[in-house]
Amino acid sequence: MSVNLSLVAVASRQLLQAARISAESLSLQQRRTTYVLKRSHPLRLLKEGHEHRLKKMNKVYELVEETAPRDAKPKLQLILTEDVPKLGKKGDVVQVRKQFGRNKLLATGLAMYASPENRQMFEDRKTLEYLSQQTLTISVRDNWPDDWVMTKEHLSHWMFRHLLIVAPPHTITLPEEPVDRLGSYTFTVTINQLESVEVKLEMVPHIPAGEVSQI
């Protein structure tokens, strides 16, 4: 039986071309990441026929789940311990390729694994650094009682009100000198029973609204 070689060659070229087109179409397929979100402030239930009027707070969403493509390479989640150009600042949580994270960040001390313990430790460090740079200023009226003395409960209340820091009374150490008059003081706050920071305290006279201090 004779075989027409020219026809075989044409058929082979057509098969190769079809295979090439199929491969190119696969490589051009979109790789999509699915994000599952929820509203930070859920909408109220309305009666049938009524429409919601969205407020700004109703347009704020929280990330619930992120689904990466199946063929996406797994990444490392790290906390930067120093500022890294084009990547992030100290304290940022970043996702990087495993090889880059291990060789360039972990090995050089520029990052640590983003474990729950390390996250909490880094948050505590940021709180300590923040408190060390703050001064808690409390204005006092002229008619305060003669026997009044600052307590840990007072400081805990004023820290949350002025510095937005939650410091339970048992984490606060009062100054050796009683805080019972105007002046400058220093008290101590302990984070997780491990590290402490000194916070400046200023007791100043209260200035009624509309008056200008003469100091």
C-alpha positions as CSV (number, residue, x, y, z in Angstrom):
1,M,0.0,0.0,0.0
2,S,1.4,3.3,-1.0
3,V,1.3,6.3,1.3
4,N,1.1,9.9,0.2
5,L,3.9,11.5,2.2
6,S,2.8,15.0,1.3
7,L,-0.7,14.4,2.8
8,V,1.0,13.0,6.0
9,A,3.1,16.1,6.3
10,V,0.2,18.4,5.9
11,A,-1.8,16.5,8.5
12,S,1.2,16.6,10.9
13,R,1.5,20.4,10.5
14,Q,-2.2,20.8,11.2
15,L,-2.0,18.7,14.4
16,L,1.0,20.7,15.6
17,Q,-0.7,24.0,14.9
18,A,-3.9,22.9,16.7
19,A,-1.8,21.8,19.7
20,R,0.0,25.1,19.8
21,I,-3.2,27.1,19.7
22,S,-4.7,25.0,22.5
23,A,-1.6,25.6,24.7
24,E,-1.7,29.3,24.0
25,S,-5.4,29.5,24.9
26,L,-4.7,27.7,28.2
27,S,-1.8,30.0,29.1
28,L,-4.1,33.1,28.4
29,Q,-6.8,31.9,30.7
30,Q,-7.5,34.4,33.5
31,R,-6.3,33.5,37.0
32,R,-8.9,34.9,39.3
33,T,-8.9,35.3,43.1
34,T,-12.2,35.3,44.8
35,Y,-12.8,37.6,47.8
36,V,-15.7,36.9,50.2
37,L,-16.7,40.2,52.0
38,K,-19.3,41.2,54.6
39,R,-20.6,44.5,55.7
40,S,-19.0,45.9,58.8
41,H,-22.4,47.4,59.7
42,P,-25.2,45.1,58.5
43,L,-28.3,46.7,56.9
44,R,-31.5,46.8,58.9
45,L,-34.5,44.7,57.8
46,L,-37.1,46.7,56.1
47,K,-40.7,46.2,55.3
48,E,-41.6,44.9,51.8
49,G,-41.6,47.6,49.2
50,H,-39.1,49.8,51.1
51,E,-35.6,50.5,49.8
52,H,-32.4,51.0,51.8
53,R,-30.7,54.3,51.8
54,L,-27.0,53.4,52.2
55,K,-24.9,55.4,54.6
56,K,-21.1,55.6,54.5
57,M,-20.8,53.0,57.3
58,N,-22.9,50.6,55.2
59,K,-20.3,50.8,52.4
60,V,-17.4,49.5,54.6
61,Y,-16.7,45.8,54.2
62,E,-14.5,43.3,56.0
63,L,-12.6,40.5,54.3
64,V,-14.0,37.1,55.3
65,E,-12.1,34.8,52.9
66,E,-9.7,35.0,50.0
67,T,-9.6,32.1,47.6
68,A,-6.5,32.0,45.4
69,P,-6.3,30.1,42.1
70,R,-5.4,26.5,42.4
71,D,-2.2,26.9,40.5
72,A,-1.0,29.9,42.5
73,K,2.2,29.2,44.4
74,P,1.8,29.3,48.2
75,K,3.3,32.3,49.9
76,L,4.8,33.1,53.3
77,Q,3.1,35.5,55.6
78,L,5.7,37.5,57.5
79,I,5.9,40.5,59.9
80,L,8.6,43.0,58.9
81,T,10.9,43.9,61.7
82,E,12.5,46.7,59.8
83,D,11.5,49.0,56.9
84,V,12.0,47.2,53.6
85,P,11.9,49.4,50.4
86,K,9.1,48.6,48.0
87,L,7.7,46.0,50.4
88,G,6.5,47.7,53.6
89,K,7.3,49.4,56.9
90,K,8.3,47.9,60.2
91,G,5.3,46.0,61.7
92,D,3.5,45.4,58.4
93,V,2.3,41.9,57.7
94,V,3.3,41.0,54.1
95,Q,2.9,37.9,51.8
96,V,6.0,37.0,49.8
97,R,7.3,34.0,47.8
98,K,8.8,31.3,50.0
99,Q,12.3,31.5,48.6
100,F,12.4,35.3,48.8
101,G,11.0,35.3,52.3
102,R,13.4,32.7,53.7
103,N,16.6,33.9,51.9
104,K,16.1,37.6,51.9
105,L,13.9,38.4,54.9
106,L,14.1,35.7,57.5
107,A,17.8,34.9,57.1
108,T,18.8,38.6,57.4
109,G,16.5,39.3,60.3
110,L,14.3,41.7,58.4
111,A,11.1,39.7,59.2
112,M,9.6,37.0,61.4
113,Y,6.9,34.5,60.9
114,A,3.4,36.0,61.3
115,S,2.3,33.5,64.0
116,P,-0.4,34.5,66.5
117,E,2.3,34.8,69.2
118,N,4.6,37.0,67.1
119,R,1.6,39.2,66.0
120,Q,0.7,39.8,69.6
121,M,4.3,40.4,70.6
122,F,4.7,43.0,67.8
123,E,1.4,44.7,68.7
124,D,2.7,44.9,72.3
125,R,5.9,46.5,71.1
126,K,4.1,49.1,69.1
127,T,1.9,49.9,72.1
128,L,5.0,50.3,74.3
129,E,6.7,52.5,71.7
130,Y,3.5,54.6,71.4
131,L,3.1,55.1,75.1
132,S,6.8,56.1,75.6
133,Q,6.2,59.1,73.3
134,Q,2.9,60.3,74.9
135,T,2.1,62.6,77.7
136,L,-1.2,62.1,79.6
137,T,-2.5,65.6,80.4
138,I,-5.3,66.0,82.9
139,S,-6.9,69.3,83.7
140,V,-8.1,69.8,87.2
141,R,-10.7,72.3,88.5
142,D,-10.0,74.6,91.4
143,N,-12.7,73.1,93.6
144,W,-11.2,69.6,93.8
145,P,-11.4,68.0,97.3
146,D,-8.3,68.5,99.5
147,D,-8.2,64.8,100.3
148,W,-8.4,63.7,96.6
149,V,-5.6,61.4,95.4
150,M,-5.1,59.9,91.9
151,T,-5.8,56.2,91.8
152,K,-5.1,53.4,89.2
153,E,-8.7,53.4,88.2
154,H,-8.5,57.2,87.4
155,L,-5.4,56.7,85.2
156,S,-7.0,53.7,83.5
157,H,-10.1,55.8,82.7
158,W,-8.0,58.8,81.4
159,M,-5.7,56.7,79.3
160,F,-8.6,55.3,77.4
161,R,-10.3,58.7,77.1
162,H,-7.2,60.7,76.0
163,L,-4.8,58.1,74.5
164,L,-7.3,55.4,73.3
165,I,-5.3,52.7,75.2
166,V,-7.1,50.1,77.3
167,A,-4.9,49.6,80.4
168,P,-6.7,47.8,83.3
169,P,-5.8,49.1,86.7
170,H,-3.7,46.1,87.7
171,T,-1.3,46.9,84.8
172,I,-0.6,50.4,86.2
173,T,2.0,51.3,88.8
174,L,1.5,54.7,90.5
175,P,4.3,57.2,91.1
176,E,6.0,56.9,94.5
177,E,4.8,60.4,95.3
178,P,1.0,60.7,95.6
179,V,-0.6,62.5,92.7
180,D,-2.7,65.0,94.7
181,R,-1.6,68.4,93.3
182,L,-0.7,70.1,90.0
183,G,2.7,69.1,88.6
184,S,4.6,66.6,86.5
185,Y,4.7,62.9,87.3
186,T,5.6,59.6,85.7
187,F,3.7,56.3,86.1
188,T,4.4,52.8,84.7
189,V,2.3,50.6,82.5
190,T,3.1,46.8,82.1
191,I,2.1,44.9,79.0
192,N,1.4,41.2,79.3
193,Q,3.3,41.1,82.6
194,L,6.5,41.2,80.6
195,E,7.6,44.6,79.5
196,S,7.0,48.0,81.1
197,V,7.0,51.6,79.9
198,E,7.0,54.9,81.7
199,V,4.3,57.4,80.8
200,K,4.5,61.1,81.5
201,L,1.6,62.6,83.4
202,E,0.9,66.3,83.6
203,M,-1.7,67.7,86.1
204,V,-2.6,71.2,84.9
205,P,-5.3,73.7,85.9
206,H,-8.6,73.6,84.1
207,I,-9.2,76.5,81.7
208,P,-12.9,77.3,81.1
209,A,-14.1,77.5,77.5
210,G,-13.5,81.0,76.0
211,E,-10.7,81.9,78.4
212,V,-7.0,82.2,77.3
213,S,-4.2,80.7,79.4
214,Q,-1.8,83.3,80.8
215,I,1.0,80.9,80.9
